């Protein structure tokens, strides 16, 4: 039986692959459970420095698995819900990089937007197609709206049009759109930069982006000042500063092949 997701760890990078191309990598129970199980494994693995989320086939993710959602079609009890997995991505102390190698609609856009940095192949089409099914991008709005201007969100949500990847990058849904043949190179370059960051420094950096905008200035000062001091004084911070002064790689940077 084909695995809905694949998992591989190499040189500090865990790659999680959506692997049901015949179903357009739709978000059924097996897919979401596989994603959650593998991300949990990556977070728990001290050798993993960052995670890459990608796909097989010409569709990154077509959103909800409408076949499994059909009345009368039995499904097993899920281990993870889709919202739980999105929370895992957002709360992961390890950066999650999206490698969007194909079309991306509905919940798939939520996956791409939840990633910390996402790169889409130029041939990809990306869109909120829910209204054309008589529904709405309700769940994924939580992760996409913080990245978009109000007018752009209204236009894309209401028209249901699929956008070229370059336009999706302009709107902030993904970070970059690159020629298909450059996708792997671009992702590899981003990963190589990310893994140079200290594990605790990366984790706090993600928290800053998530939490500071929701705080008052006084609340932010109260939290960030001691957090910064503690990190500077930590073993990781001191090791990073020493490496900088000595013009060498910090101890957490994976060795080159």
Secondary structure, DSSP 8 states (H G I E B T S, - for coil): ---SEEEEEETTEEEEEE--GGGTT-B-HHHHHHHHHHHHHHHH-TT--EEEEEESSSEEE-SB-TTTTSTT------SS-HHHHHHHHHH-SSEEEEEE-SEEETHHHHHHHHSSEEEEETT-EEE--GGGGT---HHHHHHHGGGS-HHHHHHHHHH--EEEHHHHHHTTSSSEEE-GGGHHHHHHHHHHHHTTS-HHHHHHHHHHHHHGGGS-HHHHHHHHHHHHHHHHHSHHHHHHHHHHHTTS--TTS----
